[in-house]
Amino acid sequence: MSLYFSEPSTSSPTSEIDDTSTATPSYSDTQASKKADLAGPGIGDYAELEKILPQDYHPLLTPKETQKALFHLRRYIEDNLCKELGLMMVQVPLIVDAESGVNDMLDRDGSRTPIQFHISNDRDKNPIDSQVVQAATKWKRVALKQFNCRPGEGICTDMRAVRKDYFLDHDHSAYVDQWDWERTITAEQRNLEFLKSIVRKIWKALVGAEKFAQEMFPELRNPRYPNLPEELTFLHAEELLAMYPALPRKRRETVILQKYPAVFIIGIGWPLKDGYPHEMRAADYDDWITDTSSQTNRDTHGLNGDILVWNHVTQRRHELSSMGIRINAETLRQQLEMSNLLDNLKFPYHQGIINNVLPLSVGGGIGQSRTLMLLLRKAHLGEVSVTVWPKILKEMCAKKNIFVLE
């Protein structure tokens, strides 16, 4: 079995950041846009980005106030995630052994590769080929076993990673910081209702964090930037496609966020009725293949999803988190086969799942800088995190009163 949508084109004129148009395109334009929406990173246009960055931006907090808020908010969110989900904070690797298979490949098309380097060690007698992590998704599941986490218990990490293949814009950077969390579950909990219950707990922590930030700095209460809704709207990717069949994924998200300012889109990775997945997902962590039609009363698959919100500062769709119930032995093999990646079964991580050595789990990553950017009403990730940006982007931000940290 193999994926039955066309391979994405990397030469489409559709920009990585061009997601605001809601006009109905022609059939050929629709197919080109949907393919481009699946393409690997590196598709971007700084001339377009300059147009979409806010024209009348005035940060509500000074750089000094921002730094103070960042550290208090991080602590609040970590504490409340642990409280809501039954987690404990643990150490997380920045580098992993390349032979372990625990690094996150992010998708299935091979476009986002990790930084790899050789540690000669002992004059190359005991060398290690290492990789900088792109996310701790698979490592966390191994860690659940290491820390003997029982169902209902889990871990949370202050994860740092490098993703060198992103186009660097207002909300993508090469330096990634996440609250990567994982929790042990039972076989009976591998269903959509349980997934939704977990998502609601996370949302409660984020809504609480916004209120906490505004108690610290009342100037963050600004009528231009409405607060997050108390409740998320849950939609399956198939529902969203049925609502806007002619639009590519990013535009569908943009349109639905005009109606519901905070959504959790379920079922990301399985090819939808138009032949394209809502978005690519790696084959070896989230379960995007399980048939959920008995739970949704429509032809649906997948036990994962994304939290997206409308960012009132940037006037853009804004992804906060990806998460899901993880693959088991059966669905791992199915997803690897469907993705033509069965060779990955040789890795220790994959063997641990196939042989039922690693626990069943649910987990996800919440973007720290993405979340803090949203809560502190910032226009750019560079206002809340220190990383590298191209000269063209730094100059562009300076002209628009965006203070990028260096």
C-alpha positions in Angstrom: 0.0 0.0 0.0 1.3 3.5 -0.7 0.0 7.0 -0.3 -2.4 7.8 -3.2 -2.0 11.5 -3.6 0.4 13.1 -6.0 3.9 14.0 -4.8 4.0 17.7 -3.8 5.6 20.1 -6.2 8.3 22.3 -4.7 8.1 24.8 -7.6 4.5 25.9 -7.2 4.0 29.7 -7.1 1.9 29.3 -4.0 3.8 30.8 -1.1 4.3 29.3 2.3 2.7 32.4 3.8 0.0 32.9 1.2 -3.0 31.6 3.1 -5.4 34.5 3.4 -7.2 34.4 0.0 -10.7 32.8 0.2 -11.7 33.2 -3.5 -12.8 30.0 -5.2 -10.0 29.0 -7.6 -10.2 27.0 -10.8 -9.9 23.2 -10.7 -6.3 23.3 -12.0 -5.4 26.0 -9.6 -7.0 24.0 -6.8 -4.9 21.0 -7.5 -1.7 23.0 -7.7 -2.5 24.8 -4.5 -3.2 21.6 -2.6 0.0 20.0 -3.8 2.0 23.1 -2.9 0.4 23.1 0.6 2.0 19.7 1.2 5.4 20.7 -0.1 8.5 20.8 2.0 9.9 23.9 3.7 11.8 26.5 2.0 8.9 28.0 0.0 8.7 31.6 1.0 8.8 35.1 -0.2 10.0 38.1 1.9 8.3 40.6 -0.4 5.0 38.9 0.5 5.9 38.6 4.2 6.6 42.4 4.3 3.0 43.0 3.1 1.4 40.8 5.8 3.4 42.0 8.8 1.3 44.6 10.7 1.5 48.1 9.4 0.6 49.9 12.6 2.2 47.7 15.3 3.0 49.1 18.7 4.1 46.4 21.3 2.1 46.6 24.5 5.1 45.6 26.6 8.7 47.0 26.6 11.6 44.5 26.0 12.3 44.5 29.7 8.7 43.8 30.7 8.5 41.1 28.0 11.4 39.3 29.5 9.8 39.4 33.0 6.5 38.1 31.6 8.2 35.3 29.6 9.6 33.6 32.7 6.5 34.0 34.8 4.3 32.6 32.0 6.6 29.7 31.3 6.4 28.6 34.9 2.6 29.1 35.0 2.1 27.0 31.9 4.5 24.2 33.0 2.9 24.0 36.5 -0.6 23.9 35.1 0.1 21.4 32.3 1.6 19.1 34.9 -1.4 19.6 37.2 -4.0 19.1 34.5 -2.4 16.1 32.9 -0.7 14.4 35.8 2.8 15.1 34.5 6.2 15.6 36.0 9.0 17.8 34.5 12.0 15.8 33.3 15.3 16.4 31.5 15.3 16.1 27.7 18.1 15.5 25.2 19.4 18.1 22.7 21.3 15.4 20.8 20.5 11.7 20.2 22.3 8.7 18.7 21.5 8.5 15.0 21.2 4.7 15.2 18.4 4.9 17.9 15.7 6.0 15.4 14.2 8.3 18.1 14.7 11.6 16.3 11.6 13.2 14.9 11.5 13.4 11.1 8.5 15.7 11.2 6.9 14.4 8.0 7.1 11.6 5.4 8.7 13.3 2.4 12.2 13.5 3.7 12.4 17.3 3.3 13.2 18.1 6.9 16.4 16.5 7.8 18.2 16.8 11.2 21.7 18.2 11.7 24.0 15.2 12.0 27.6 15.2 13.3 30.3 12.7 14.1 31.7 12.5 17.6 35.2 10.9 17.1 35.6 9.9 20.8 38.6 8.0 21.9 40.4 8.7 18.6 37.5 7.2 16.7 37.7 3.9 18.5 34.3 4.4 20.1 32.6 7.0 17.9 29.0 8.1 18.0 27.1 9.5 15.0 24.7 12.0 16.6 21.8 14.2 15.5 20.4 17.4 17.0 16.8 16.7 17.8 14.0 18.2 15.7 11.5 17.3 18.4 11.4 14.8 21.3 8.3 13.1 20.1 9.6 9.5 20.0 12.2 10.0 22.8 9.4 10.8 25.2 7.7 7.4 24.8 11.0 5.7 25.6 11.2 8.0 28.6 7.8 6.9 29.9 9.2 3.4 30.3 12.4 4.7 31.8 10.5 6.5 34.5 8.0 3.7 34.9 5.0 5.9 34.3 1.7 4.1 34.8 -1.6 5.0 33.0 -2.6 8.5 34.0 1.1 9.5 34.7 3.4 11.2 32.3 6.3 13.6 31.6 6.7 17.2 30.4 9.9 18.7 29.0 11.3 22.1 28.3 12.5 20.9 24.8 14.9 22.8 22.6 15.5 21.7 19.0 16.9 22.9 15.6 14.9 22.6 12.4 17.3 23.9 9.7 14.9 23.5 6.8 12.2 26.0 7.7 11.6 29.2 5.8 12.2 31.9 8.4 9.2 34.2 8.7 7.2 35.8 11.5 6.2 32.5 13.2 8.8 29.9 12.0 12.4 29.9 13.2 15.3 27.4 13.0 15.4 27.4 16.8 12.4 25.6 18.3 11.2 25.5 21.9 8.3 23.4 23.0 6.6 21.9 26.0 6.9 18.3 24.7 4.7 16.1 26.9 3.7 12.4 27.0 1.3 10.4 29.1 0.8 6.7 29.5 -2.6 5.4 28.6 -4.6 2.2 28.4 -5.7 0.4 25.2 -9.3 1.4 26.0 -8.4 5.1 26.0 -7.3 5.0 22.3 -10.4 6.8 21.1 -11.5 10.3 20.1 -13.4 11.2 23.2 -10.3 10.5 25.3 -8.2 12.6 23.0 -10.7 15.5 23.3 -10.7 15.3 27.1 -6.9 15.8 27.0 -7.1 18.7 24.6 -9.6 20.4 26.8 -7.3 20.2 29.8 -4.5 21.7 27.7 -6.8 24.5 26.5 -7.8 25.2 30.1 -4.1 25.8 31.0 -3.6 28.1 28.0 -6.7 30.2 28.7 -5.6 30.5 32.4 -2.2 31.6 31.3 -3.7 34.5 29.3 -5.6 35.7 32.3 -2.5 35.3 34.5 -0.4 37.4 32.0 -3.1 40.2 32.1 -3.1 40.2 35.9 0.6 40.9 35.7 0.4 43.4 33.0 -3.1 45.0 32.7 -2.0 46.8 29.5 -2.3 43.4 27.7 -6.1 43.8 28.0 -6.6 45.6 24.8 -9.9 45.8 22.8 -7.9 45.3 19.5 -6.9 41.9 20.7 -9.8 39.8 22.1 -9.0 37.1 24.6 -9.1 33.4 23.7 -12.5 31.7 23.9 -13.2 29.6 27.0 -14.0 26.6 24.8 -12.3 25.1 21.7 -14.3 24.1 18.6 -13.6 20.5 17.5 -13.7 19.7 13.8 -12.5 16.7 11.8 -10.3 17.4 8.8 -12.9 15.7 6.6 -15.6 18.1 7.9 -13.4 21.0 7.1 -12.7 19.7 3.6 -16.5 19.2 3.0 -17.1 22.8 4.0 -14.4 24.2 1.7 -13.6 21.6 -0.9 -11.9 24.0 -3.4 -9.5 25.5 -0.9 -6.1 24.2 0.1 -5.5 23.3 3.8 -4.0 26.6 5.0 -6.8 28.6 3.4 -9.4 26.3 4.9 -7.9 26.9 8.3 -7.9 30.7 7.7 -11.6 30.7 6.7 -12.8 28.5 9.6 -10.9 30.7 12.1 -13.0 33.6 11.0 -16.0 31.7 12.3 -14.4 29.9 15.3 -11.3 31.7 16.7 -9.9 28.6 18.3 -10.2 25.1 16.8 -8.9 21.6 17.2 -8.7 19.9 13.8 -8.8 16.1 14.1 -7.4 13.5 11.7 -4.2 14.9 10.2 -2.1 12.6 8.1 -4.7 10.3 6.5 -5.5 11.2 2.8 -8.9 12.9 2.8 -11.7 12.5 0.2 -9.8 14.8 -2.2 -6.8 12.5 -2.1 -4.6 14.8 0.0 -4.0 14.6 3.7 -4.8 17.8 5.6 -1.1 17.9 6.3 1.8 15.4 6.2 2.6 13.6 9.5 5.5 11.3 10.3 4.5 7.6 10.1 5.9 6.5 13.5 4.4 8.6 16.3 0.8 9.9 15.8 -1.9 7.4 14.9 -3.5 8.9 11.7 -4.7 5.6 10.2 -7.2 4.2 12.8 -10.7 4.2 11.4 -12.9 6.4 13.6 -16.1 6.3 11.5 -18.0 4.6 14.3 -17.2 7.6 16.5 -17.9 10.3 14.0 -20.7 8.7 11.8 -18.7 9.6 8.7 -15.7 8.2 6.8 -12.9 9.4 9.1 -9.5 8.3 10.3 -6.9 9.4 12.8 -6.5 9.9 16.5 -4.5 13.1 16.4 -4.9 16.8 15.7 -3.7 20.4 15.9 -4.8 23.4 18.0 -5.1 26.6 15.9 -6.2 30.1 16.8 -6.7 33.4 15.1 -3.9 35.8 15.9 -5.4 39.2 16.2 -2.0 40.9 16.0 -0.8 39.3 12.8 -4.3 38.7 11.4 -3.2 35.2 10.5 -3.9 31.5 11.4 -1.6 30.6 14.3 -0.8 27.0 15.2 -0.1 26.4 18.9 0.1 22.6 19.3 0.2 19.2 17.5 -0.7 16.2 19.5 -2.2 12.7 19.3 -2.7 9.2 20.5 0.4 7.4 19.5 0.7 4.4 17.2 0.5 0.9 18.6 2.2 -2.2 17.1 -0.5 -2.7 14.5 -0.9 0.9 13.3 2.9 1.5 13.3 3.3 -1.3 10.7 0.4 -0.1 8.7 1.6 3.5 8.6 5.1 2.5 7.7 3.9 0.3 4.9 1.6 3.1 3.6 4.5 5.5 3.7 7.0 3.0 2.1 9.1 3.2 5.2 9.1 -0.4 6.5 12.9 -0.4 6.7 12.5 1.8 9.8 11.4 -1.3 11.7 15.1 -2.1 12.2 15.4 0.8 14.7 15.3 0.0 18.4 12.5 2.5 19.0 10.3 0.8 16.4 11.1 -2.6 17.7 10.1 -1.4 21.1 6.6 -0.7 19.8 6.3 -3.7 17.6 7.2 -6.0 20.5 4.9 -4.1 23.0 7.9 -3.1 25.1 7.1 0.6 25.1 3.8 1.8 26.8 0.8 3.0 24.9 0.7 6.8 25.1 -0.8 10.1 24.1 1.4 13.2 23.7 2.2 16.4 21.9 4.2 19.5 21.6 3.1 23.0 22.5 5.2 25.7 20.9 6.6 27.9 23.7 7.5 30.9 21.6 4.3 30.6 19.5 2.2 30.6 22.6 4.1 33.4 24.4 4.0 35.5 21.2 0.2 35.1 21.1 -0.4 35.8 24.8 1.9 38.8 24.9 0.4 40.3 21.7 3.6 40.2 19.7 4.0 40.4 15.9 7.0 38.2 15.6 8.7 35.2 17.2 11.9 37.1 17.5 10.3 39.3 20.1 10.1 36.4 22.6 13.1 34.2 21.6 16.7 34.7 20.6 17.8 32.9 17.4 19.2 33.7 14.0 17.3 35.7 11.3 18.3 36.8 7.9 19.4 40.4 7.5 16.4 41.1 5.2 13.9 40.0 7.9 15.6 42.0 10.7 15.6 45.2 8.6 12.0 44.6 7.6 11.0 44.2 11.3 12.9 47.3 12.4 10.9 49.4 9.9 7.7 48.1 11.4 8.6 48.8 15.0 9.1 45.1 15.7 11.9 44.6 18.3 13.7 41.4 17.4 16.0 40.0 20.1 19.6 39.3 19.2 
